[in-house]
Amino acid sequence: MSASDTLRRTALYDEHRALGGRLVPFGGFEMPVQYAGILKEHDAVRQRAGLFDLSHMAQFELFGDGVADWADALTVNAIGTMKPLQARYNIFTNERGGCHDDVLFYRLPDRWLLVVNASNAGKMWTYLQERNGRGDVRLENRHGSRALIAVQGPAAVAIVAPLCDLDTASMKYYFCAEGTVAGARALIARTGYTGEDGFELFVDGDDAPALWKTLLENGREAGLEPAGLGARDVLRLEAGMPLYGFELSEELSPLAGGQKWAVKMNKPEFVGKSALDAQLAADDYDRIAGLVLEGRVPARTGYAVFEGDRRVGEIKSASLAPSVGNHHVATALVTKAAAEIGTQLEIEIRGTRYGAQVVGLPFYKRT
């Protein structure tokens, strides 16, 4: 049996093949890493708009009056304070303060939607079931049956709004609404993972191919292009957004990963709170820092980072950053002292040291 025989396919698999997408294994699915090229697709999102298939992401629906209290006890950010139709970033932590997964919660009129990373889908579904001993919380797994299509970029509103039966143009960032897009029932959310404005459209898998084609057709004049996971990774790195398995993991806490803003220590007890409290009190943990590299030699995940003769950490994510003057940028997990903005560090690449400077994150912020 070949590896492809064990991989799942999203509802848009045939569309990716028809568009010449290069498919690779990702999160248990065959997913397009690129179509016309990563940098071309990156430019489309920054300048116009890009169309992404994110249907590999797991979607769990949560029902019942106890969801907010139950989820608040498992996550670092606040759930109960969310407004109706609001979306919020959150992180499930383990007892050591490490991250099971970083997720998005959507508060809907009759339920909650929880979106988790594809690579953690099985782990998180098992974890949530094991943690649910309540009679007022019910979980349903929509992974694979529901699709997720994202339109991201400055032209996203002009492309999506005319196809909707509600006023998406005035929708606030990190809010959502239920309606129709090109006749398909959808949850329309003003969220994204690129650093640009845009929408994420949650629809039934059966409706996804027609919606994808309509978006491409209607967005052609505005410069909409299909974009793959390669461009998405460059975009999110420029925007300073963490990727699970790199800036966050079971061993790395939200504090170390740069997500301190999402940790609400004034909440009542939650899983990992005591460990995070101890980390905050000691303030001696290694942490994620942004680096701009000197020269044109790219770094890679795992490369060693030095300050003088002392190794102070390692690279987590790295890429050429077209939106940051075409410099190579990276995130690195380094010591507290080495993470100070302005610090001069060196990265060892194939036996040679190359200079880098610590800068604040994000590398790129849209105006």
PyMOL commands that set and color helices and strands:
alter all, ss='L'
color gray80, all
select helices_A, chain A and resi 3-6+13-18+38-47+67-72+118-131+156-163+205-219+229-238+260-262+273-282+322-324+337-339
alter helices_A, ss='H'
color red, helices_A
select strands_A, chain A and resi 22-26+29-34+49-53+58-63+87-93+99-107+112-116+138-141+146-152+176-181+184-189+198-204+224-226+287-293+304-307+310-321+327-334+344-349+352-359
alter strands_A, ss='S'
color yellow, strands_A
deselect
rebuild
show_as cartoon
